[in-house]
C-alpha cells in the first residue's frame, strides 16, 4: 500500500522531500554556524593542531561506519522515520552539550556523538527520498540537497555575523543548538510508512548488491580518496592574503562555494534524469580534476573566485546524483543498505584522503591538489568504462 504522504506533491515535489528538505535546511544552518568556529573553539580550550585533526577525522569515521547498519535496520524493519528522527534529535542534543565543553577532550566526545546522529539518519532519509519520487530521483535528491545546502549558506553567513558582533563561542554554539532543535518540527508531519518487517540479514542484504552497483560504489570510493577536506581549499586561499583579509575573504569564498552549490544542484539533477546519472557524475569527476589543477597554481583573487564557484558546481553535480544513481542501481528492498554501504565506504575513505592531503601539504601545498587531480581523473576513467560496459551489453 503506497503512503499518500509520500506521493503527495507540491509544484511537482513530493511533500516528504519538502519536509525533509526543511529539516535539513535548519540542521545544516545550525551545523554551518559551528563548523567555521570549531577549530578556534578547540584551540581556545587547549587543543592544538593534532586535537583538531583527531576530532575532525573521528567525527567523519564514526558517522560513516554507522550508516550501513542504520540503512540495513531501516530495510529490515521498513521503519525509516524513527531512524531519521533519532538521528536529528541526537545531533541537536549533543550540539547543546558541546556549548558547555570545558576542555578539548569534551569537544572530542560531544562532537563525535553529535555525528553519530548523522550516521543514524542519512541512509534511511535517502531511502525515503528515493521512494518519494521514483521516476524523478535525480530531481528529488537535487531538491533536497539544494535545501540542505541553502542552510549551509545561511549558516556560514550567520556565523560571520555572530562572530562580527562579538558573541562568545559558547553563545554562538547555543544559538546553533536551538536552531537544530527547530529542525525536528517538520518531522512530526512526515507520515510513517505502513510496511511489514522484512526477513533479511545484513549478509543477505549485502549479497543483493548487484555487480554494477558494487562497481559504482568502488569507483565512488576511489573518487572519495581524491576528495579531501574542503579545509585545504580554504588554506590555499588564505595564502593569498594577510591580516584580517586572511580570515574574512576565505570565509566569503566558502559562502560563494555553497551558493554555487545551491544554484546548480537542481538543474544538474534534472539533467541527470534526462541524459543519465552516470554521464553527469562523469562530468563532475572530470571537473573536480580541473578544479584541483587550478588550485595547485592559484595566485590571484579572481582565480580564487572562479575556482571556488567551480568547486561548488562540482559538488552540485556529484553529491545528489551519486545518491540517486545508487538508488537506481539498488533493489527496492535493499535500497537503505545500498545507500548505507555507499555512505560508509565513501565516508571512511575521506579520512585517509585528508591524511594524504595533509602529508603532501607538508611537502608542498601544490602537491595536495595535483594528487586530487590525478586520483579524480583515474576515478573518471573507471566510471567511463563502467558506463561503456553498460552500453556494450545492450
C-alpha positions in Angstrom: 0.0 0.0 0.0 1.5 3.3 -1.1 1.7 6.0 1.5 -0.3 9.1 0.4 2.1 11.5 2.2 5.0 10.0 0.3 3.3 10.6 -3.0 1.5 14.0 -2.4 3.3 16.7 -4.4 3.6 20.5 -4.4 4.9 22.1 -7.6 6.0 18.6 -8.7 7.9 17.9 -5.5 6.9 15.2 -3.0 5.7 16.6 0.3 8.0 14.1 2.1 11.0 15.6 0.3 9.9 19.1 1.2 9.5 18.2 4.8 12.9 16.5 4.9 14.4 19.5 3.0 13.1 22.0 5.6 14.6 19.8 8.4 17.9 19.6 6.5 17.9 23.3 5.9 17.6 24.1 9.6 20.0 21.4 10.7 22.6 22.4 8.1 22.2 26.1 9.1 22.9 25.0 12.6 25.9 22.9 11.7 27.5 25.6 9.5 27.3 28.1 12.3 29.5 25.8 14.3 31.8 24.4 11.5 33.9 27.6 10.9 34.4 28.3 14.6 35.0 24.7 15.8 38.8 24.7 15.2 39.1 28.0 17.1 36.9 26.7 19.9 39.2 23.6 20.2 42.3 25.7 20.4 40.7 28.1 22.9 40.2 25.0 25.2 43.8 24.0 25.0 43.8 21.7 21.9 46.4 22.0 19.2 46.6 21.0 15.6 46.7 17.3 16.5 43.5 17.7 18.5 41.8 19.4 15.6 42.8 16.6 13.3 41.7 13.8 15.7 38.3 15.4 16.3 37.7 16.1 12.6 38.7 12.6 11.5 36.9 10.7 14.2 33.7 12.6 13.6 33.6 11.6 9.9 34.7 8.0 10.6 32.2 7.2 13.3 29.3 8.6 11.3 30.4 6.6 8.2 30.6 3.3 10.0 27.1 3.6 11.4 25.5 4.5 8.1 25.4 1.0 6.7 24.0 -0.5 9.9 21.3 2.2 10.1 20.5 1.6 6.4 20.2 -2.2 7.0 18.0 -1.9 10.0 15.7 0.5 8.2 15.4 -2.0 5.4 14.8 -4.9 7.8 12.1 -3.0 9.9 10.8 -0.9 7.0 10.6 1.9 9.5 12.5 4.9 8.1 11.1 7.8 10.1 12.3 6.6 13.6 15.9 6.5 12.4 15.6 9.9 10.8 14.1 11.5 13.9 16.5 9.8 16.3 19.4 11.0 14.1 18.4 14.6 14.1 17.5 14.6 17.8 20.9 13.1 18.7 22.7 15.9 16.8 20.6 18.6 18.5 21.2 17.3 22.0 25.0 17.0 21.6 25.3 20.3 19.9 23.8 21.7 23.0 26.2 19.7 25.2 29.1 21.0 23.0 28.5 24.6 24.1 29.3 23.6 27.7 32.6 21.9 27.0 35.4 23.0 29.4 38.3 21.1 27.8 39.0 19.9 24.3 38.5 16.3 25.2 34.9 17.1 26.0 34.6 18.6 22.5 36.0 15.3 21.1 33.3 13.3 23.0 30.4 15.6 22.2 31.3 16.4 18.6 31.8 12.7 17.9 28.4 11.6 19.4 26.8 14.5 17.5 28.0 13.0 14.3 26.6 9.6 15.3 23.2 11.3 14.6 24.3 11.9 11.0 25.2 8.2 10.7 21.8 7.1 12.0 19.7 9.3 9.8 21.4 9.6 6.4 20.7 6.3 4.7 17.1 5.9 5.9 16.4 9.5 4.9 17.9 9.0 1.5 15.7 5.8 1.1 12.6 7.9 1.8 13.7 10.4 -0.8 14.3 7.6 -3.3 10.8 6.1 -2.7 9.1 9.5 -2.8 9.9 10.4 -6.4 10.8 7.0 -8.1 10.5 8.4 -11.7 12.5 11.6 -11.0 15.0 10.6 -8.3 17.7 12.9 -9.7 15.3 15.9 -9.3 14.2 14.6 -5.9 17.7 14.3 -4.4 18.7 17.6 -6.1 15.8 19.5 -4.4 16.7 18.0 -1.0 20.4 18.8 -1.5 19.6 22.3 -2.6 17.6 23.0 0.5 20.3 21.4 2.7 23.0 23.5 1.1 20.9 26.7 1.3 21.0 26.1 5.0 24.8 25.8 4.8 25.0 29.2 3.0 22.7 30.8 5.6 24.7 29.2 8.4 28.1 30.4 7.1 26.7 33.9 6.8 25.1 33.7 10.3 28.5 32.5 11.7 30.2 35.5 10.1 27.6 37.9 11.6 27.5 36.4 15.1 31.3 36.5 15.2 31.4 40.0 13.9 29.1 41.3 16.7 31.4 39.8 19.3 29.4 36.8 20.7 31.4 34.2 22.6 32.0 30.7 21.2 29.5 29.3 23.8 26.7 31.7 22.8 27.2 31.0 19.1 27.0 27.3 19.7 23.9 27.7 21.9 22.2 29.6 19.0 23.2 26.8 16.6 21.8 24.1 19.0 18.5 25.9 19.3 18.2 26.1 15.5 19.0 22.3 15.4 16.1 21.7 17.8 13.7 23.6 15.4 14.8 21.1 12.7 12.8 18.4 14.4 9.4 20.1 14.0 8.8 19.2 10.2 9.4 15.6 11.0 6.2 15.4 13.1 4.3 15.9 9.8 6.2 13.2 8.0 3.9 10.2 7.8 5.2 6.7 8.7 5.3 4.1 6.0 3.0 1.2 6.7 5.0 -1.8 5.7 5.8 -5.2 7.3 9.2 -6.1 8.6 11.4 -7.9 6.1 13.2 -11.2 7.0 16.6 -10.3 5.8 20.1 -10.4 7.3 22.9 -8.0 6.7 24.9 -10.7 4.9 21.9 -11.4 2.5 21.3 -7.8 2.0 24.8 -7.0 1.0 24.8 -10.0 -1.3 21.8 -8.4 -3.0 24.1 -5.6 -4.2 24.4 -6.2 -8.0 27.8 -6.2 -9.7 27.1 -2.9 -11.4 26.1 -1.3 -8.1 29.2 -2.8 -6.4 31.3 -1.5 -9.3 30.0 2.1 -8.9 30.4 2.0 -5.1 34.1 1.1 -5.6 34.5 3.9 -8.2 32.8 6.4 -5.9 35.2 5.3 -3.1 38.2 6.0 -5.3 36.8 9.4 -6.1 36.3 10.0 -2.4 40.0 9.2 -1.9 40.7 12.3 -4.1 38.0 14.4 -2.5 40.0 15.6 0.6 38.6 18.1 3.1 37.4 21.5 2.0 39.7 23.0 4.6 42.7 22.5 2.2 40.9 24.8 -0.3 40.4 27.4 2.4 44.0 27.1 3.5 45.2 27.6 -0.1 43.0 30.8 -0.4 44.5 32.1 2.9 47.9 32.0 1.4 46.9 34.9 -0.9 46.0 37.3 1.9 47.4 38.8 5.1 45.8 40.3 8.2 42.0 40.3 8.6 41.6 39.5 4.9 43.2 36.1 5.5 40.1 35.2 7.5 37.4 37.3 6.0 37.9 36.6 2.3 38.3 32.8 2.6 35.0 32.8 4.6 33.3 34.8 1.8 34.8 32.4 -0.7 33.3 29.5 1.3 29.9 31.2 1.1 30.4 31.5 -2.7 31.1 27.8 -2.9 27.9 26.9 -1.1 25.9 29.5 -3.2 27.1 27.9 -6.4 26.2 24.5 -4.9 22.6 25.6 -4.2 22.1 27.3 -7.6 23.3 24.4 -9.8 22.1 21.4 -7.8 18.5 21.2 -9.2 19.5 21.9 -12.8 22.1 19.2 -12.8 19.6 16.8 -11.1 17.1 17.4 -13.9 19.8 17.0 -16.5 20.8 13.6 -14.9 17.2 12.4 -15.2 17.3 13.3 -18.9 20.7 12.1 -20.1 21.7 9.6 -17.4 23.1 10.0 -14.0 26.4 8.2 -14.8 27.2 10.7 -17.5 26.5 13.7 -15.3 28.6 12.2 -12.5 31.4 11.6 -15.0 31.3 15.3 -15.9 31.6 16.1 -12.2 34.6 13.9 -11.6 36.4 15.5 -14.6 35.6 19.0 -13.4 36.9 18.2 -10.0 40.2 17.2 -11.6 40.3 20.5 -13.4 39.4 22.4 -10.3 42.2 20.8 -8.3 44.7 21.7 -11.0 43.5 25.3 -10.9 44.1 25.4 -7.1 47.5 23.9 -7.5 48.6 27.0 -9.4 46.3 29.6 -7.7 47.9 33.0 -7.4 45.1 35.7 -7.7 41.8 36.7 -6.1 40.0 36.5 -9.4 41.2 32.9 -10.0 40.1 32.0 -6.4 36.6 33.4 -7.1 36.3 31.4 -10.3 37.7 28.2 -8.7 35.5 28.3 -5.6 32.5 28.8 -7.8 33.6 25.8 -9.9 34.2 23.8 -6.7 30.6 24.5 -5.7 29.3 23.4 -9.2 31.3 20.2 -8.9 29.5 19.4 -5.6 26.2 20.3 -7.2 26.8 17.7 -9.9 28.2 14.9 -7.7 26.5 14.9 -4.3 22.9 14.4 -5.1 23.4 12.5 -8.3 25.6 9.8 -6.8 22.8 9.0 -4.3 20.2 9.0 -7.0 22.4 6.7 -9.1 22.9 4.3 -6.2 19.1 4.3 -5.7 18.5 3.4 -9.4 21.0 0.5 -9.3 19.8 -0.9 -6.0 16.8 -3.3 -5.5 13.9 -1.6 -3.7 14.1 -3.8 -0.6 17.8 -3.2 -0.1 18.0 0.4 -1.0 18.7 1.6 2.5 21.5 -0.9 2.8 23.0 0.1 -0.6 22.9 3.8 0.4 24.4 3.0 3.7 27.2 1.0 2.1 27.9 3.9 -0.3 27.9 6.4 2.6 30.1 4.2 4.8 32.7 3.4 2.1 33.0 7.0 0.8 32.9 8.4 4.3 35.6 6.1 5.7 37.8 6.9 2.7 37.6 10.6 3.3 39.8 10.2 6.4 42.8 8.7 4.6 42.1 11.2 1.8 42.6 14.1 4.1 45.6 12.5 5.9 47.3 12.0 2.5 46.3 15.6 1.5 47.8 16.8 4.8 51.0 14.8 4.4 51.5 16.2 0.9 50.7 19.7 2.1 53.7 19.5 4.5 55.9 18.8 1.4 54.3 21.4 -0.9 50.6 22.6 -0.9 50.7 22.3 -4.7 51.2 18.5 -4.5 48.0 18.1 -2.5 45.9 19.4 -5.4 47.9 17.6 -8.0 47.2 14.4 -6.1 43.5 15.2 -6.1 43.5 16.0 -9.8 45.3 12.7 -10.8 43.2 10.5 -8.5 39.8 12.0 -9.6 40.9 11.6 -13.2 41.5 7.9 -12.5 38.0 7.6 -11.0 36.6 9.4 -14.0 38.3 6.9 -16.4 36.9 4.0 -14.4 33.4 5.5 -14.5 33.6 6.0 -18.2 34.5 2.3 -18.6 31.6 1.4 -16.2 29.2 3.4 -18.4 30.7 1.9 -21.6 30.3 -1.7 -20.4 26.6 -1.0 -19.7 26.1 0.2 -23.3 28.0 -2.7 -24.8 25.7 -5.2 -23.2 22.6 -3.7 -24.7 
